[in-house]
Amino acid sequence: MSEQNATQGADISGLTIAVLGGTGDQGRGLARRFALAGHTVYIGSRSAERAAKAAGELVEAESTAIRVHGSDNVEAAVQGDVVIVAVPWDGHRELLVSLADRLAGKIVVDCVNPLGFDKKGPFALDVAEGSAAQQAAEVLPGSRVTAAFHHVSAVLLLDPEVAEIDLDVLVLGEDREATDVVRALAERIPGVRGVFGGRLRNAHQVEALTANLIAVNRRYKTHAGIRITGL
């Protein structure tokens, strides 16, 4: 099976998706798109009440029925077959350490970008483990940790007028089956292609590239993404 059609072998139609930190813009955007693709989605938050409100607003905003539930992060981690980590960087390690037992055996998708901001704009932060994804792998030894969805515009994900998103999602990880599942999940978003981007040791530059894309967006008033040529 070639790399181009490898995701055809990954049956993900019945998977439940959880989004930790799902009340933020990116988390809600991903939750919306996966729910529209037919998945049951759990939005997690430190506040179950805030998560329930966010889930209700997503359901009410769509003309077609979607399955989105809100809960605290613990319950979302339990319910998800695939768990996406979309929390602020400052709380990343602490949350994952607290959920390590509940995330054991699951595919965990880290999409956190460790960035700082100053008068000159965004910049990548140094991470002791090398990257947010590598930190996740260190504190979740029982999970199948991958990295993906770093460069997806929350604005586009949430915009009901945007039917397709012109974007490649780089998926990184050590577990080939897990990365194929996440690539297939990315392709549930119309217009998006999931592309294997290497092992987790290469996640730093993928996370850091977000700072460049933010600079592009600010300069050109757009919502830039990336495409890989030659595939």
N, C-alpha and C positions, 0 to 999 in steps of 0.2 A: 504493500500500500504506500503510495507516495505521500510526501508531506502535505501537498495541496489538498488531498481528500481524506487525510487521516481522521479528521473530525467526523466523517460520515459513519465511522464505526463506533462512535461514542453516543449511546442512547441516554439522553438526559431529560427526556420529555416528562418523566414523573418526579423529578427531583424538586424538593422543597428548598428554597433559597432563604437564608437569613442574612440580614445586613446589620452588623453591629455598628452603632453610631449612625443608624439609619435616618435620624431626624435632620441631619445636615443636608445641604443641597445635593452633594454627590450621592449620598446614601439614598435619599428619596428618589433621585433620578434613576439610579440603577434599579431600585425596587419597582418603580413604575414600569420601566421597560421590560423587566423580567415577568412582571405580572401580566402585562399586555401580551407577552409571548405564551401565556398559559400556565405559568408556574404559580404555585402557592408561595407567598412571600411573607416573612416575618421581619418587621422593622424592630430593631432593638435600640434601647436607650437606657441611660441611668435612671430615667423616670418613665415608668410604664404608662403613666397618664399622658406624658408628652408623646410617647410613641403611638399610643392609641389615637391621639388627635391627628398626628401626621398620617397614619394609615387611613383614618376616616376621610380625611381631606383628599387623599389620592383616589379612593374609591368613588367619592362623590363627584370628582372632576371628570371622570371618564363616562362616555356614553355607553360603553360596553361593560359587562360585569367582569370585575377582576377580584382576585383573592389576595388581599393584603391585611395582615393582622399586626397589631402593635403590642409590645410587651417589654419587660426589662431585658437587658442584655443576656442575663442568665437563661431566661426562658427561650429567647431567640436562639441562643447557642445550642440548646437542647433540641429544638424543633428542626433546625436546618440540616439538610443533607450536605449542602455546600454552604459554608459560612464566609461571608465577605466582611473584611475588617476595614471600616471607613471612619474610624475614630480620629480625633485630633492627635497629633504626634505626642503631645505632652502626656497624654493618658494611655498611650499605646502599650507599653510594657506592663504597667500595673494591671490593666484590664485583662490582658492575655494570660498573665500569671494566675489571676483569680479564676480563669475559665479553663485552665489546662486540662483538668479531668473531664469536663463536659465536652471539650473539643477533641478528645482522643479518638483516633480512627476516622475523623472527618477530613474532607478536603477544605482547607482554609485558604482563602484568597486575600492576600494583603495588598491593599491599594493605597496605603498611606505614603505620603510624600513628606519627608522631614525637611521642611523649609523654614528659613528665617526671612525677615523683611526689615529693611532699613531705608534710609533716604535714597539710596541708589536702586532700590527695588528688591526683588526676591533673590535668594541665594540658597544653595544646598548646605545643610548642616552636616557636621561630622557625626557619625554614628559609631559607637565603639565596636559593634558587631559587624560593621561594614555597610549595613542598610537596614531599613525597617523590616524588610522581608527576612533577612538573616537573623535579626533580633527575634522575630516571630518564631522562626525555626528553632532557635536556641531555647526559648521558653516553652515551646510546644513540641517536645520530642516525640509525642505519641500521635501527632497530627501529620497530614500530608500537605505541607505548606507550599503554596505557590504565590506568585506575584503577578498582578495584572490590573488593568483598568486605571492606570495612573494618569493617562492623558485624555480621558473622556470628559468633555465639557458638560458640567452640570446644567448649564443653561440650555444646551441642546437636548439633553436627556429629558428635561422637564417641559420643553416647549411642545404643546399639542400640534403646532403647525409644522413641526419637523418630523416628517415621516421616516426619513433615512438619514443616517449619520455617516459621512464619508471619512472612515477611520480604520486603521489597523490597530488592534490591541496586542501588544507584546505580552506573552505569557512565559514566565520563567519558573523553573522548578527542577527538583531532582527526580521526581516520580513521573515517568513518561505517561502513564495512564491518567494521572491526575491532571497533567498539563493538557492532555487531549480533551478531558472533560471541560476544563475551563475555556479552552479554545472554542469548543462547541457552544458553551454558554455565551461567550462573547458574540457568537454569530446568531444568537437569538435576537439580537438588536439589529433591525434592518439596516443594511449598508455596511455593517461592521464585519471585519475579517479577523479571526484569531490567528496569530502567528507565533510560533515557538521562538523565544528570544534568548535561550541559553539557560544555564544553571543559576541558582540563587546568588552565587558569588558575583554575577554580572548585574544584580539588581540595583546597585548604587547609581550607576549612570542612567538607568531608566528612570529612577525616582528623581534624580537631579535634573534631568531634561525638562521636567515640569517647570522649573524656574525659567528656562529659555522660552518655553511656550507661553508662559504668562507675560514675558517681555514682548513677545510677538503680538499677543492679543492686545496689549495696552498700546503698542505703537500703531497697529493697523486696524484697531477697533473690530476685531473678529473673534472667532472661537476656533483657533487652529488645532489641528491634530496631526498625525503622521501617517504616511503610507510607505510601505516597503516595496521597492521596485524589483523587477526580475522574477517574481513568483507567479 
